[in-house]
Every structure is written in structure tokens, then in C-alpha cells.
């Protein structure tokens, strides 16, 4: 068994440069070998700045490199399916940035390709690898707040404060819009907490007339045991929070997706309120949830074990997102 997984990076996107590549470089079980871009000079500049050994002037060169074991796909949403399938055909393990695909059909084809070529595939929901998320799951499993009846999840970062119309999040043809970009987290959280799939969804959204994509979104997911209210926005700054209301109390996670964002000392916080109103707080100090994600994926691949977030779970998430999108367009509830 190899001690470390050799990674190739598809894209020089800001999230890759500033967050995910540094996290992967800090990981125990992975090492960055190669970064690819359609612009070779840009790839070389990023490689030089981040201390990456090699640069490539195409994504093909990365996935075809015999020394690369796995690829991280940080491309626009509309390219996730294409390059996941091509990487699978090249025999590479794949960690794809969220959402794994724009449509259910795309996600299905990705999974089929990875199954056919016997390669691992995981969607990059980094919040799942923070100790506070694991603690919430433990509390729910122990019955700390009884049966879950209500989930409220929100994510917003005001990226429209200084509007850059070239941002890929605003490009409809690239899978832009706040539902896929941020709503995927709130849906994923709701499904994780209820431990089941919604039977019906209702949604509304604000489409910015100058951009042609939704920049604000709100929806309701109906589960057999209760409801989830999800919302997200490109022009508000509520960061990422969620709360869980049960029959015997509630759990509040005010930094549930981006713990400590903007803080010099990142930390997580879980608040538990019992049925009598008693309150206690549990703090989770600095950790890099992206590094944890890469290590968990790399360790699973190296040991030939299932990845922590299975592709089937990702397909179900896309199914809900697609239903929410349909509900917005029809202005009506949609069965999932």
C-alpha cells in the first residue's frame, strides 16, 4: 500500500489556490503533484506560488498522467460531469467539488462511469469532516433532543457587494445560481439530519434580471417526520448556520458550514437547549475541515475502502436540488 496519494488538480480557481490546495498540502495521506489549466502560463504561475512540482496546459494532461492517483475537480459546475467521467475512464480516483453535477442525469452517468472503471468518487462537502458536525450526529443518534421535527439551514455570503459579472457563479451556462452554489449545502444538511429523503419540496427564488440566475432562494422540504426550511443568498452575509428542533429540545449550530470564517482563530460552536430551556455550549477549536476531508478520502482510497460520502448520497442530493429548481419554475410543490 502506498503511504500517500498523488494528486492532480483540475483548475486554478481561487477556491483551489486559497483553500483546497493548501489544505491538501497539509494533509497526512495526500500530496499535490500536478496542476492543470487551459492556460499553461497561469498553471505555471500557480504551481510556482504554491510549491507544486509540475504544471500542465490542459486538463487532459493531468488525468492522463501515469503518476497521478487522484484528481480534485474545482471546475465550474457545468464541467463536473464531463471531467469526472473522463477522469474515471483514465482510472483516477475523484474528489469533485460540490455540487457533484447540475442534473440527475449527469450525476447518474458519473456514478456509472466510476463503477464501470472501479474508481472512487466523492463529493466535496467539507463541513461533514468538522468535529462539530460529527458531534451533532452523535447528539442526534443518542436521542439528546428526541425525534427531529424541524431543521432550519441558511447560507449566505455577500459576493454581490462588489459585483463582478464575470464570476462563474453568475453564468447560467456554467451552472451558476445560488441554489447549486450554496443551496446544495442546506439541502445536504437537512437530508443528513433527518436521515431520509424528502417526499415533496416547495421553493421560490429571486432571479437577478441583469444576470439571469437566481441570487436568492428559499425552500421547504417535507420529510415523513417533519420539515426543513432552507435558504441562501448571494447578497446577504449570514454565513452558514443551521438549527435542529426535536421533541425534547434543540441544537443550534451558528457556524455550521464555514466555522470561524473571517476570524483570526477559526472555531466551531454547538449549542444544546433541553426541553426545560436549559442551555449548554460546546466549543470546537481550530481545525481545517478541508484537510480532514482530503485525508479521509485519501485514506479510504489507499486502503481500498468505501469513501465517507458515497456517490449514491450525492445523487440523492442532486435529485432534491433538481426538484427545487422545478418548483421555482412551476411556482408549485414538486414530488421528489
N, C-alpha and C positions, 0 to 999 in steps of 0.2 A: 504494500500500500504506500502511495506517495504521502509525504508529510504535508505538502501544501498543494493547493490547486492553482494552476497557472491561468490567469485571467486575461481576456482581451476585452476592450471597451469599445462599444459602438456608439460614437458621438462625442463631441467636445462640448456638449451643452453645459450651461452654467451649473446646473444641479450636479452634474458629474464632476466638474472641476472643483467646485467649492465644498461639496458634501460627500458624495458617494465614493469617489476615487480616494480621497484622504482616509475615509473610514476603512476601505478595503486594504489600503496600505498599512493600516494599524492592526489588521486582523491577524489572528493566530494561524489560520488554516488556508489563507489565500495570499497570492502575490500578483501584482499587476505587471504584465509583461509587454503589452502592446495596446496602443490606442489608435483607432481609425477614424478618419473623417473624409468627406468628399474633397476637402481642401488639404492637400498634403502639408503645405506650409503651416496651416493652422494646427494640424496634428503634431507637427514637429515642435511648434512653439509651446503647446500644452504639455507635450512629453518632457520638454526641457524644463519647464517651470515646475512640474510635479515630480521630476526624477523618474519618469517612466523610461524603460530601456529602449523601446522601439516605437516608431510611428508608421502608420500606413495611410496611403492616399485613397483608400476605398474600404467599404465595409466587407466586400468580398475577400480582400486580402487578409482581414482579421479572422473571418470564420474558416478560411481555407488553410490557415497556418497550422502546420502539424504539431507545433509545440504548445498550442493553446488548448486547455482542457475545458474552459467555460467562458461564456460571454455574458457581459452585462449590457442590456439594451436600454439606452437612455434617449431613444429617438422620439419624434413626435408620435402621438397616439395612433395615427393612421398608418404608421410604418411598423408597429409592433408585430402584427400578424405576419407580414411578409418576411421580416428578418428573423423572427422566431422559427418559422418553418424552414428557412434557408439554413439557419444555424443547426437545426435538428438534422437536416439532410447531410450536413457536414460532420455530424457526430459530436457536437458540442453540448455540454450542459448549459442551461439557460436560466438566468435570473432576469426577468423583464420588469421594467418599471411599470407601475400601475397607470391606468387600467391595463390588464393583460391584452385586451382587444377592444375595438369600438363596437362590434356586434357579436351576437351569439354565434352566428355562422363562422366568423373569423376565429373566435375562441375555440370552437369545435374543431376547426381544421388545424389549429395549433396543437391541440392535445392529440389529435390523431397522428400528426407528423412525429411528435415526440414519442408516442407509444410505438409507432412503427419502427423508429430508429433507436429505440431503447435509451433515450436520453432524459435526464431530469429537467423539469420545468417548474419554476416558482415565480409567483407574482410578488413584487417588491413592496409589501405592506410592512414598513419598518416598525410601526408602532406596536405590532404584535410581539416584538422582541425586547420591549422595555419592561423592566421588573414591575412597574406599576400595572401594566396590562395583565401580566401573569398573576399578580395579587388580586386584581378584580375577578379573574376567572376562578381563583381559589375561593374567594369570598362567596361567589355565586354558587359554586359547587357544594360548599359547606352549608348552604341554606341561611347565610348570615342575614339576608333580608327577605327570606321566604321565597315565594314564587314571583318571578318577574312579570310585571303588568305593563310597564311603560318605560320606553327609552327615548331620550332626547339627545340628539347629536348635532353639533354645529361646527363648521369650519369656515373661516373667512380670513383672508389676508388682502389688504387694500393695495392691490397691484395697479389699480386704476388711478391712484393718487397722482402719479406722473405717467400718463398714458403713452405707451409705446405700441402703436398699431401693428408693428412687425412681430410682436410677441406671438409665438406659436399658439398660445392659449386662446388667441382671438381669431385664429384661422379655421374657419368651418371645414375646409377641405383637408385639414390636418388632424381632424378630430378634436377641435377646440371646444370651448364652452366650459362653464363652471361645473356642470353635472358630472362629466367624465373626469375633470381635473381634481375637483375637491369632493364632489358628491360621492365618489366611489369609496372614500374613507367612511363617511357617515353611514352608508349602506352596509359596508363591511362590518362596522362596529355593531350595528343593530342586529345583523344576522348572527354574529359571534355571540352576542349576549343572550339572545333568545334561543340559540342553538337549533334553529329551524328556519324554514323558508317562509316568506310572506305569501299569503294567498291572493292578496289584492293590493294595489297601490293607487294613490291619487297624487297628482303633482301639478304645480304651476311654476312658471318661470318668467323672468323679465329678459326679453331679447333686446340687446342694445341696437338701435336702428343703424348706427354708423359702423358696427362691427359684424352684425348678422349672427351672433351667437348669444346664448343666454349667459348673463353675467350675475344673475341672482336666481336662486332656486329654493323651493320648499316642497316637501312631500310628506305623505303619511303612508306607512307600511302597516298593513293589517296582518297580524300573526294569529294563530289559534288561541294564544294565551294573552294577547294584549296588542298594544300599538307602539309604533316607533315614529317619532316626529324628526325629520331630518331637514337640514337647511345648510346652504353655503352661499358664499358671495365673493366676487372679485372687488367689490367697492365698499367693504366694511373691514373692521380689524378686530374680530372677536377671537382670532387664533383658533384653536381646536379644543373643544370641550364636550363631555357627554355626562349624562346622569342616568341612573337606573333606579326606578321606583318599584319596590316589591311589596308583598303583602305584609311584611314585618319591618319595613324600614327602607332606606335608600342609600345609594352610593353615588357620590359626586366626584368626577374626575376633571378638574378645571384645566388641566394641561394634558389632555388625553392623547393628542396626536403629535403636537410639537412641544414637548416639555421643555420649559426654560428658554424658548425662542426669544432672542433679544436680551437675555440675561447673561451676565458675565459668568455665573455659576449655574448651569442648567440643572434642573431638578424636577422630579415628579411629585405629585401630591394626590392622595386618595383620601376622601372624607367619607366616613361611615356615620349614618344617622339611624338610631334604632327606633323601634315603634313608639317609645316614650319620649322621643325628642332628644335623647342623649346623643352627644356628638364626640367623635374622636378623629384625629388626623394621623395619617401615616405618611412619612416623607421618604422619598427615594432620591438619593443624591446623584451627582453627575455620572452619567453613563452615555455611551454612544450607541443608540439603538440601531443605527445603520451598520456599525461594525458588528454588533451582535447578530444582525440578520445575515451578513456575509459569512460569518463564522458558522452559523447554524446550517446554512445552505452548503457551504464547502465541506463541512464535516460529514453531512449526510451523503454527499456525492462520493467523497473519499472512502466512506465505509459501505457504499452501495446500499444505502438505506433510503426510505421514503423521505422526501423533503418535508419541512414542517408545515407549509401551506400547500396542500395538494391541488393539482390543476382542476380537479372537479369542483373544489370550493370556489376557485376563481371563475369558472364557467357559470356557476350559480349567481355570483355577484354581478357578472355582465348581464345575465338574464333579467335581474331586477332593474339594473340601470336602463336596459332596453325598454322594459315595461314603463318605467318612469318617463322616459323620453316620449313614448307613445301616449301616455296620459296627458303630457303637456300639449302635444299637438292636437289631441282629440278633446281636450278640456273635459275629460271624464275619467272615472275609475277604470283600471285595467287589471284583469286577472293575470297572475304571474304563471 
